[in-house]
Amino acid sequence: MSAKAISEQTGKEFLYKYICTSAAVQNRFHYANVTTETDFDRLAQDHPWLLTERLVVKPDQLIKRRGKLGLVGVNLDLKGVQEWLKTRLMRETMVGKAKGILKNFLIEPFVAHKQEEEFYVCIYATREGDYVLFHHEGGVDVGDVDAKASKLLVGVDEKLTEDAVKKQLLTHVAADKKEVLASFIVGLFNLYQDLYFTYLEINPLVVTKDGVFVLDMAAKIDATADYLCKAKWGDIEFPPPFGREAYPEEAYIADLDAKSGASLKLTLLNPRGRIWTMVAGGGASVVYSDTICDLGGVDELANYGEYSGAPSEQQTYDYAKTILSLMTREKHPDGKVLIIGGSIANFTNVAATFKGIVRAIRDYQGPIKEHEITIFVRRGGPNYQEGLRVMGEVGKTTGIPIHVFGTETHMTAIVGMALGHRPIPKEPPAAAHTANFLLNSSASSSVGYTGPIISYRAILPLFNGYAGWAPESR
């Protein structure tokens, strides 16, 4: 499961389109998006209610607790919204430790209500099923909902009923609101399941005599369900977390990934960082990143990603040249390191993937030297000896410092070397025999291979409880 956050506008659009409930959901599709390119005259033509209703305006950039941060303009007319935005739109803002530009805002109708009409509801996925949390006091001062809220676990393949909601969640709710809330929560849960949400929080959920109002929403969906939900999701966008920009290189790799049977992923964390990775395997990418952070490199870690699933030489070349292009745009006073790591592949032809990387290194050898980049390599698997040979050879012929290690070296030992925590051996230890198997260089990565295959089902229990594999913390 790949849980990715969606914008509040997208989440509300899904809710308004697809929720099935007897509760009267108000203000359906009453929202307007504002960016630097917005023409307010045209906006008012497209959304006439902007001229007749009192309004709320807030940034829609995956920022929580916006009210406490002073990032919500309340009970304004349209001119008041424009004035409020003048001091905030395209301004740099600190949210916790994250610094970013406020550039995307949401305008909605202002809903006058009483404090006792505010509620909190949240649904999130765990291994054993989906939890529904409800608290009869919502709003910005809701506090620790994990400690306060009533919880109801809906097991896998189980259904949520209105009776269960009333008995287990709505014990502190006034009788005249129980029917409406029970129907809405069941409808919300069905929507959550049908559209493959992994997290869905509404705070506050307001219930008045006129119906139900969804004021603030935060949501994540399982991005791997795209093939199931494409018709309902449409062309969905996943905005980056606040403080991190969306880069065209990420989109380029995502496009390569979409057109390939292999897995190619790239997320830029700190483009000015000195520690870059190109890791084979999703599990290995977690292990390498964790090791870098454990050794004090968290502030200099530039990227996170992986290439796996037997990518072709050309695909690996395209991936590697993207990494090298990013690395060679800005110098670092201490130089940079590129960690090309991985465990022991079970079917990926290491020689073929490394030839793609070698092509990219040759193309960028000038900028690599200019930016004082040192490369550390560790890999095992089919044809890994040939892959390591060509990698070592390109270091000798180009003069680029490339330190190459095979299965005789612990998987993450090169991280300690790259970060200066352990010496770099002048001569690698004698090659071990582990996974010392070969593929015919002219054969495909999956044809003719008779060596051992690592069973993911066998090793998965080893990761239970491991931070990188545990259910996502909210």
ZAKE-218498 format. One record per residue (C-alpha): chain; x, y, z. Coordinates in steps of 0.02 Angstrom, whole numbers, always signed. Layout:
residues N
kette: A, px: X, py: Y, pz: Z
...
end
This chain:
residues 474
kette: A, px: +0, py: +0, pz: +0
kette: A, px: +63, py: +173, pz: -46
kette: A, px: -30, py: +300, pz: +60
kette: A, px: -20, py: +472, pz: -20
kette: A, px: -98, py: +633, pz: +43
kette: A, px: -222, py: +725, pz: -65
kette: A, px: -276, py: +907, pz: -56
kette: A, px: -427, py: +958, pz: +46
kette: A, px: -513, py: +1014, pz: -113
kette: A, px: -489, py: +843, pz: -194
kette: A, px: -549, py: +753, pz: -37
kette: A, px: -706, py: +858, pz: -26
kette: A, px: -741, py: +836, pz: -211
kette: A, px: -737, py: +647, pz: -187
kette: A, px: -852, py: +661, pz: -36
kette: A, px: -978, py: +775, pz: -121
kette: A, px: -983, py: +666, pz: -278
kette: A, px: -993, py: +494, pz: -204
kette: A, px: -1056, py: +492, pz: -24
kette: A, px: -1220, py: +399, pz: +0
kette: A, px: -1313, py: +454, pz: +156
kette: A, px: -1484, py: +512, pz: +212
kette: A, px: -1400, py: +657, pz: +303
kette: A, px: -1418, py: +825, pz: +215
kette: A, px: -1240, py: +868, pz: +164
kette: A, px: -1234, py: +1057, pz: +139
kette: A, px: -1123, py: +1170, pz: +33
kette: A, px: -1089, py: +1033, pz: -95
kette: A, px: -957, py: +1093, pz: -219
kette: A, px: -954, py: +1266, pz: -141
kette: A, px: -767, py: +1294, pz: -148
kette: A, px: -651, py: +1399, pz: -254
kette: A, px: -464, py: +1382, pz: -282
kette: A, px: -348, py: +1533, pz: -277
kette: A, px: -168, py: +1545, pz: -341
kette: A, px: -59, py: +1687, pz: -403
kette: A, px: -140, py: +1670, pz: -575
kette: A, px: -318, py: +1689, pz: -512
kette: A, px: -426, py: +1824, pz: -592
kette: A, px: -552, py: +1869, pz: -455
kette: A, px: -678, py: +1942, pz: -578
kette: A, px: -680, py: +1778, pz: -674
kette: A, px: -682, py: +1681, pz: -511
kette: A, px: -840, py: +1773, pz: -456
kette: A, px: -922, py: +1735, pz: -624
kette: A, px: -883, py: +1551, pz: -606
kette: A, px: -939, py: +1547, pz: -423
kette: A, px: -1079, py: +1676, pz: -398
kette: A, px: -1099, py: +1627, pz: -215
kette: A, px: -935, py: +1716, pz: -180
kette: A, px: -1028, py: +1882, pz: -198
kette: A, px: -1175, py: +1838, pz: -87
kette: A, px: -1106, py: +1736, pz: +58
kette: A, px: -984, py: +1765, pz: +201
kette: A, px: -824, py: +1670, pz: +168
kette: A, px: -680, py: +1571, pz: +243
kette: A, px: -508, py: +1565, pz: +160
kette: A, px: -362, py: +1451, pz: +204
kette: A, px: -207, py: +1373, pz: +123
kette: A, px: -234, py: +1201, pz: +45
kette: A, px: -57, py: +1132, pz: +54
kette: A, px: -64, py: +985, pz: +175
kette: A, px: -45, py: +1099, pz: +327
kette: A, px: -128, py: +1042, pz: +488
kette: A, px: -186, py: +1154, pz: +630
kette: A, px: -205, py: +1302, pz: +515
kette: A, px: -322, py: +1390, pz: +636
kette: A, px: -194, py: +1391, pz: +776
kette: A, px: -62, py: +1453, pz: +654
kette: A, px: -167, py: +1603, pz: +606
kette: A, px: -187, py: +1539, pz: +429
kette: A, px: -376, py: +1543, pz: +418
kette: A, px: -473, py: +1701, pz: +371
kette: A, px: -651, py: +1689, pz: +441
kette: A, px: -816, py: +1779, pz: +405
kette: A, px: -753, py: +1888, pz: +262
kette: A, px: -829, py: +1954, pz: +103
kette: A, px: -738, py: +1932, pz: -63
kette: A, px: -645, py: +2098, pz: -47
kette: A, px: -595, py: +2049, pz: +129
kette: A, px: -528, py: +1884, pz: +62
kette: A, px: -422, py: +1978, pz: -65
kette: A, px: -352, py: +2092, pz: +71
kette: A, px: -315, py: +1944, pz: +183
kette: A, px: -223, py: +1857, pz: +41
kette: A, px: -112, py: +2008, pz: +3
kette: A, px: -6, py: +1974, pz: +158
kette: A, px: -1, py: +1785, pz: +136
kette: A, px: -8, py: +1730, pz: -46
kette: A, px: +169, py: +1687, pz: -109
kette: A, px: +243, py: +1729, pz: +61
kette: A, px: +372, py: +1617, pz: +145
kette: A, px: +302, py: +1540, pz: +304
kette: A, px: +368, py: +1426, pz: +441
kette: A, px: +257, py: +1281, pz: +494
kette: A, px: +349, py: +1188, pz: +630
kette: A, px: +521, py: +1157, pz: +558
kette: A, px: +461, py: +1165, pz: +378
kette: A, px: +484, py: +1324, pz: +278
kette: A, px: +381, py: +1347, pz: +121
kette: A, px: +285, py: +1466, pz: +8
kette: A, px: +97, py: +1486, pz: +29
kette: A, px: +33, py: +1478, pz: -149
kette: A, px: -129, py: +1379, pz: -153
kette: A, px: -285, py: +1433, pz: -57
kette: A, px: -463, py: +1372, pz: -38
kette: A, px: -616, py: +1485, pz: -18
kette: A, px: -776, py: +1412, pz: +56
kette: A, px: -938, py: +1478, pz: +131
kette: A, px: -929, py: +1530, pz: +313
kette: A, px: -1042, py: +1422, pz: +422
kette: A, px: -1108, py: +1508, pz: +578
kette: A, px: -1131, py: +1379, pz: +716
kette: A, px: -1114, py: +1346, pz: +902
kette: A, px: -972, py: +1254, pz: +988
kette: A, px: -1086, py: +1111, pz: +1040
kette: A, px: -1125, py: +1080, pz: +856
kette: A, px: -944, py: +1035, pz: +816
kette: A, px: -889, py: +852, pz: +809
kette: A, px: -733, py: +755, pz: +764
kette: A, px: -727, py: +599, pz: +653
kette: A, px: -580, py: +503, pz: +584
kette: A, px: -557, py: +337, pz: +493
kette: A, px: -388, py: +257, pz: +466
kette: A, px: -318, py: +90, pz: +407
kette: A, px: -220, py: -34, pz: +511
kette: A, px: -168, py: -213, pz: +482
kette: A, px: -317, py: -284, pz: +577
kette: A, px: -446, py: -173, pz: +493
kette: A, px: -508, py: +6, pz: +491
kette: A, px: -533, py: +110, pz: +649
kette: A, px: -671, py: +238, pz: +662
kette: A, px: -639, py: +375, pz: +791
kette: A, px: -774, py: +495, pz: +851
kette: A, px: -775, py: +631, pz: +981
kette: A, px: -924, py: +737, pz: +1029
kette: A, px: -814, py: +893, pz: +1046
kette: A, px: -727, py: +947, pz: +886
kette: A, px: -635, py: +1102, pz: +827
kette: A, px: -461, py: +1175, pz: +845
kette: A, px: -453, py: +1133, pz: +1031
kette: A, px: -499, py: +950, pz: +1013
kette: A, px: -334, py: +899, pz: +1092
kette: A, px: -273, py: +719, pz: +1102
kette: A, px: -408, py: +627, pz: +1005
kette: A, px: -320, py: +459, pz: +1024
kette: A, px: -348, py: +473, pz: +1211
kette: A, px: -518, py: +557, pz: +1206
kette: A, px: -612, py: +484, pz: +1059
kette: A, px: -724, py: +330, pz: +1057
kette: A, px: -654, py: +195, pz: +941
kette: A, px: -736, py: +62, pz: +836
kette: A, px: -636, py: -69, pz: +740
kette: A, px: -713, py: -130, pz: +578
kette: A, px: -624, py: -290, pz: +530
kette: A, px: -573, py: -338, pz: +354
kette: A, px: -728, py: -385, pz: +252
kette: A, px: -843, py: -323, pz: +390
kette: A, px: -977, py: -189, pz: +367
kette: A, px: -1011, py: -38, pz: +476
kette: A, px: -1193, py: -20, pz: +534
kette: A, px: -1288, py: +129, pz: +602
kette: A, px: -1333, py: +30, pz: +758
kette: A, px: -1149, py: -4, pz: +796
kette: A, px: -1109, py: +180, pz: +771
kette: A, px: -1247, py: +236, pz: +890
kette: A, px: -1201, py: +109, pz: +1025
kette: A, px: -1012, py: +126, pz: +1022
kette: A, px: -975, py: +301, pz: +958
kette: A, px: -1122, py: +418, pz: +990
kette: A, px: -1152, py: +387, pz: +1175
kette: A, px: -1121, py: +571, pz: +1219
kette: A, px: -1219, py: +645, pz: +1073
kette: A, px: -1390, py: +727, pz: +1093
kette: A, px: -1533, py: +617, pz: +1037
kette: A, px: -1591, py: +736, pz: +901
kette: A, px: -1421, py: +721, pz: +812
kette: A, px: -1390, py: +534, pz: +825
kette: A, px: -1486, py: +482, pz: +670
kette: A, px: -1402, py: +612, pz: +560
kette: A, px: -1228, py: +574, pz: +626
kette: A, px: -1250, py: +385, pz: +616
kette: A, px: -1307, py: +394, pz: +435
kette: A, px: -1167, py: +514, pz: +388
kette: A, px: -1030, py: +411, pz: +473
kette: A, px: -1087, py: +250, pz: +389
kette: A, px: -1094, py: +339, pz: +221
kette: A, px: -921, py: +412, pz: +253
kette: A, px: -851, py: +241, pz: +296
kette: A, px: -924, py: +163, pz: +137
kette: A, px: -849, py: +305, pz: +36
kette: A, px: -682, py: +278, pz: +124
kette: A, px: -683, py: +94, pz: +73
kette: A, px: -750, py: +116, pz: -103
kette: A, px: -621, py: +248, pz: -151
kette: A, px: -477, py: +162, pz: -60
kette: A, px: -440, py: +295, pz: +69
kette: A, px: -312, py: +250, pz: +201
kette: A, px: -345, py: +402, pz: +311
kette: A, px: -493, py: +520, pz: +318
kette: A, px: -515, py: +652, pz: +454
kette: A, px: -649, py: +786, pz: +469
kette: A, px: -627, py: +917, pz: +605
kette: A, px: -741, py: +999, pz: +636
kette: A, px: -892, py: +909, pz: +568
kette: A, px: -1036, py: +1029, pz: +602
kette: A, px: -1216, py: +970, pz: +623
kette: A, px: -1352, py: +1104, pz: +632
kette: A, px: -1538, py: +1103, pz: +600
kette: A, px: -1498, py: +1131, pz: +416
kette: A, px: -1391, py: +975, pz: +398
kette: A, px: -1209, py: +921, pz: +396
kette: A, px: -1063, py: +1035, pz: +352
kette: A, px: -888, py: +968, pz: +317
kette: A, px: -776, py: +1113, pz: +370
kette: A, px: -598, py: +1046, pz: +372
kette: A, px: -537, py: +883, pz: +297
kette: A, px: -371, py: +790, pz: +287
kette: A, px: -356, py: +631, pz: +184
kette: A, px: -240, py: +501, pz: +108
kette: A, px: -278, py: +370, pz: -23
kette: A, px: -194, py: +208, pz: -76
kette: A, px: -109, py: +262, pz: -237
kette: A, px: -86, py: +82, pz: -293
kette: A, px: -276, py: +69, pz: -315
kette: A, px: -270, py: +185, pz: -466
kette: A, px: -316, py: +44, pz: -586
kette: A, px: -471, py: +9, pz: -482
kette: A, px: -526, py: +188, pz: -450
kette: A, px: -470, py: +279, pz: -607
kette: A, px: -649, py: +311, pz: -664
kette: A, px: -695, py: +395, pz: -499
kette: A, px: -527, py: +473, pz: -455
kette: A, px: -493, py: +546, pz: -626
kette: A, px: -321, py: +623, pz: -654
kette: A, px: -280, py: +645, pz: -472
kette: A, px: -133, py: +751, pz: -412
kette: A, px: -31, py: +713, pz: -257
kette: A, px: +36, py: +877, pz: -189
kette: A, px: +206, py: +875, pz: -103
kette: A, px: +213, py: +903, pz: +86
kette: A, px: +223, py: +1084, pz: +139
kette: A, px: +402, py: +1145, pz: +128
kette: A, px: +449, py: +1031, pz: -16
kette: A, px: +422, py: +1082, pz: -196
kette: A, px: +364, py: +970, pz: -337
kette: A, px: +510, py: +946, pz: -457
kette: A, px: +499, py: +904, pz: -644
kette: A, px: +629, py: +767, pz: -619
kette: A, px: +510, py: +677, pz: -501
kette: A, px: +374, py: +687, pz: -632
kette: A, px: +495, py: +623, pz: -765
kette: A, px: +542, py: +470, pz: -661
kette: A, px: +359, py: +440, pz: -619
kette: A, px: +321, py: +440, pz: -805
kette: A, px: +461, py: +315, pz: -837
kette: A, px: +391, py: +208, pz: -696
kette: A, px: +216, py: +212, pz: -770
kette: A, px: +280, py: +150, pz: -937
kette: A, px: +386, py: +10, pz: -865
kette: A, px: +359, py: -157, pz: -782
kette: A, px: +504, py: -111, pz: -669
kette: A, px: +493, py: +6, pz: -519
kette: A, px: +575, py: +177, pz: -533
kette: A, px: +546, py: +301, pz: -391
kette: A, px: +622, py: +469, pz: -347
kette: A, px: +584, py: +596, pz: -211
kette: A, px: +693, py: +749, pz: -185
kette: A, px: +717, py: +791, pz: -1
kette: A, px: +856, py: +920, pz: -4
kette: A, px: +928, py: +962, pz: -177
kette: A, px: +1074, py: +1052, pz: -93
kette: A, px: +1121, py: +899, pz: +9
kette: A, px: +1287, py: +809, pz: -13
kette: A, px: +1226, py: +629, pz: +13
kette: A, px: +1137, py: +554, pz: -137
kette: A, px: +1077, py: +376, pz: -160
kette: A, px: +1036, py: +261, pz: -304
kette: A, px: +973, py: +104, pz: -221
kette: A, px: +910, py: -58, pz: -298
kette: A, px: +754, py: -121, pz: -209
kette: A, px: +615, py: -42, pz: -106
kette: A, px: +665, py: -128, pz: +56
kette: A, px: +849, py: -86, pz: +28
kette: A, px: +805, py: +97, pz: -1
kette: A, px: +726, py: +103, pz: +173
kette: A, px: +877, py: +18, pz: +253
kette: A, px: +1003, py: +133, pz: +168
kette: A, px: +905, py: +291, pz: +212
kette: A, px: +885, py: +235, pz: +392
kette: A, px: +1071, py: +199, pz: +404
kette: A, px: +1115, py: +370, pz: +333
kette: A, px: +1002, py: +452, pz: +463
kette: A, px: +1071, py: +343, pz: +604
kette: A, px: +1247, py: +400, pz: +559
kette: A, px: +1198, py: +584, pz: +569
kette: A, px: +1169, py: +619, pz: +385
kette: A, px: +985, py: +665, pz: +394
kette: A, px: +1012, py: +850, pz: +356
kette: A, px: +1120, py: +810, pz: +205
kette: A, px: +1014, py: +670, pz: +131
kette: A, px: +966, py: +737, pz: -39
kette: A, px: +845, py: +608, pz: -108
kette: A, px: +747, py: +449, pz: -79
kette: A, px: +705, py: +323, pz: -212
kette: A, px: +736, py: +153, pz: -290
kette: A, px: +758, py: +59, pz: -452
kette: A, px: +703, py: -122, pz: -450
kette: A, px: +605, py: -256, pz: -541
kette: A, px: +738, py: -290, pz: -674
kette: A, px: +743, py: -121, pz: -764
kette: A, px: +828, py: -122, pz: -933
kette: A, px: +997, py: -44, pz: -967
kette: A, px: +912, py: +106, pz: -1050
kette: A, px: +792, py: +131, pz: -904
kette: A, px: +934, py: +125, pz: -780
kette: A, px: +1032, py: +248, pz: -887
kette: A, px: +886, py: +369, pz: -889
kette: A, px: +867, py: +353, pz: -700
kette: A, px: +1053, py: +375, pz: -666
kette: A, px: +1074, py: +526, pz: -779
kette: A, px: +928, py: +610, pz: -689
kette: A, px: +1016, py: +584, pz: -522
kette: A, px: +1183, py: +647, pz: -590
kette: A, px: +1100, py: +797, pz: -672
kette: A, px: +1026, py: +849, pz: -504
kette: A, px: +1190, py: +817, pz: -411
kette: A, px: +1292, py: +927, pz: -527
kette: A, px: +1189, py: +1086, pz: -522
kette: A, px: +1259, py: +1159, pz: -363
kette: A, px: +1426, py: +1131, pz: -277
kette: A, px: +1444, py: +1079, pz: -96
kette: A, px: +1595, py: +1142, pz: +5
kette: A, px: +1632, py: +965, pz: +65
kette: A, px: +1603, py: +881, pz: -103
kette: A, px: +1466, py: +752, pz: -129
kette: A, px: +1444, py: +565, pz: -117
kette: A, px: +1336, py: +448, pz: -220
kette: A, px: +1290, py: +283, pz: -139
kette: A, px: +1245, py: +152, pz: -268
kette: A, px: +1185, py: +13, pz: -155
kette: A, px: +1080, py: -142, pz: -148
kette: A, px: +1065, py: -313, pz: -70
kette: A, px: +1082, py: -475, pz: -168
kette: A, px: +965, py: -471, pz: -317
kette: A, px: +864, py: -626, pz: -354
kette: A, px: +823, py: -596, pz: -538
kette: A, px: +885, py: -423, pz: -590
kette: A, px: +1033, py: -434, pz: -708
kette: A, px: +1159, py: -328, pz: -612
kette: A, px: +1277, py: -315, pz: -761
kette: A, px: +1142, py: -242, pz: -872
kette: A, px: +1084, py: -113, pz: -745
kette: A, px: +1263, py: -64, pz: -703
kette: A, px: +1303, py: -39, pz: -887
kette: A, px: +1163, py: +90, pz: -891
kette: A, px: +1237, py: +177, pz: -739
kette: A, px: +1412, py: +172, pz: -816
kette: A, px: +1347, py: +256, pz: -974
kette: A, px: +1275, py: +396, pz: -869
kette: A, px: +1438, py: +416, pz: -770
kette: A, px: +1537, py: +429, pz: -932
kette: A, px: +1417, py: +562, pz: -998
kette: A, px: +1433, py: +664, pz: -837
kette: A, px: +1616, py: +632, pz: -797
kette: A, px: +1663, py: +815, pz: -816
kette: A, px: +1530, py: +884, pz: -698
kette: A, px: +1561, py: +738, pz: -577
kette: A, px: +1745, py: +787, pz: -560
kette: A, px: +1703, py: +972, pz: -551
kette: A, px: +1582, py: +942, pz: -406
kette: A, px: +1705, py: +824, pz: -317
kette: A, px: +1586, py: +678, pz: -313
kette: A, px: +1644, py: +512, pz: -240
kette: A, px: +1546, py: +355, pz: -282
kette: A, px: +1524, py: +203, pz: -170
kette: A, px: +1454, py: +42, pz: -243
kette: A, px: +1392, py: -118, pz: -160
kette: A, px: +1290, py: -250, pz: -250
kette: A, px: +1263, py: -436, pz: -271
kette: A, px: +1155, py: -547, pz: -380
kette: A, px: +1151, py: -619, pz: -557
kette: A, px: +1305, py: -564, pz: -656
kette: A, px: +1358, py: -449, pz: -515
kette: A, px: +1543, py: -487, pz: -544
kette: A, px: +1531, py: -417, pz: -720
kette: A, px: +1432, py: -268, pz: -656
kette: A, px: +1563, py: -228, pz: -525
kette: A, px: +1702, py: -251, pz: -653
kette: A, px: +1630, py: -122, pz: -773
kette: A, px: +1596, py: -4, pz: -629
kette: A, px: +1775, py: -17, pz: -568
kette: A, px: +1840, py: +2, pz: -745
kette: A, px: +1748, py: +165, pz: -775
kette: A, px: +1826, py: +234, pz: -616
kette: A, px: +2000, py: +194, pz: -681
kette: A, px: +1972, py: +261, pz: -856
kette: A, px: +1886, py: +423, pz: -803
kette: A, px: +1984, py: +461, pz: -645
kette: A, px: +1825, py: +471, pz: -542
kette: A, px: +1846, py: +399, pz: -366
kette: A, px: +1733, py: +246, pz: -369
kette: A, px: +1745, py: +119, pz: -228
kette: A, px: +1669, py: -48, pz: -278
kette: A, px: +1616, py: -190, pz: -161
kette: A, px: +1522, py: -352, pz: -183
kette: A, px: +1441, py: -480, pz: -70
kette: A, px: +1598, py: -494, pz: +38
kette: A, px: +1551, py: -324, pz: +111
kette: A, px: +1401, py: -292, pz: +224
kette: A, px: +1259, py: -209, pz: +130
kette: A, px: +1265, py: -41, pz: +220
kette: A, px: +1453, py: -37, pz: +257
kette: A, px: +1477, py: +86, pz: +114
kette: A, px: +1367, py: +212, pz: +206
kette: A, px: +1493, py: +221, pz: +349
kette: A, px: +1633, py: +239, pz: +222
kette: A, px: +1543, py: +376, pz: +125
kette: A, px: +1506, py: +474, pz: +284
kette: A, px: +1683, py: +455, pz: +352
kette: A, px: +1637, py: +341, pz: +498
kette: A, px: +1744, py: +195, pz: +441
kette: A, px: +1900, py: +179, pz: +334
kette: A, px: +1890, py: +133, pz: +151
kette: A, px: +1986, py: -31, pz: +122
kette: A, px: +2130, py: -11, pz: +2
kette: A, px: +2089, py: -182, pz: -67
kette: A, px: +1918, py: -262, pz: -46
kette: A, px: +1914, py: -431, pz: +45
kette: A, px: +1916, py: -589, pz: -59
kette: A, px: +1752, py: -614, pz: -147
kette: A, px: +1628, py: -721, pz: -54
kette: A, px: +1532, py: -861, pz: -138
kette: A, px: +1359, py: -801, pz: -82
kette: A, px: +1247, py: -780, pz: -235
kette: A, px: +1400, py: -803, pz: -345
kette: A, px: +1291, py: -852, pz: -492
kette: A, px: +1289, py: -792, pz: -672
kette: A, px: +1163, py: -757, pz: -808
kette: A, px: +1202, py: -777, pz: -990
kette: A, px: +1245, py: -598, pz: -1039
kette: A, px: +1141, py: -615, pz: -1197
kette: A, px: +989, py: -682, pz: -1106
kette: A, px: +851, py: -583, pz: -1027
kette: A, px: +853, py: -559, pz: -839
kette: A, px: +715, py: -686, pz: -812
kette: A, px: +755, py: -821, pz: -942
kette: A, px: +875, py: -962, pz: -909
kette: A, px: +909, py: -916, pz: -729
kette: A, px: +917, py: -1066, pz: -612
kette: A, px: +998, py: -988, pz: -459
kette: A, px: +915, py: -964, pz: -289
kette: A, px: +763, py: -852, pz: -277
kette: A, px: +735, py: -753, pz: -118
kette: A, px: +559, py: -778, pz: -53
kette: A, px: +483, py: -613, pz: +2
kette: A, px: +348, py: -711, pz: +94
kette: A, px: +484, py: -796, pz: +196
kette: A, px: +575, py: -636, pz: +244
kette: A, px: +424, py: -523, pz: +270
kette: A, px: +398, py: -576, pz: +452
kette: A, px: +572, py: -510, pz: +489
kette: A, px: +508, py: -335, pz: +453
kette: A, px: +357, py: -343, pz: +569
kette: A, px: +370, py: -198, pz: +688
kette: A, px: +513, py: -119, pz: +590
kette: A, px: +487, py: +69, pz: +577
kette: A, px: +489, py: +73, pz: +389
kette: A, px: +356, py: -62, pz: +374
kette: A, px: +239, py: -23, pz: +518
kette: A, px: +65, py: +51, pz: +485
kette: A, px: +81, py: +235, pz: +449
kette: A, px: +82, py: +347, pz: +602
kette: A, px: -48, py: +482, pz: +595
end
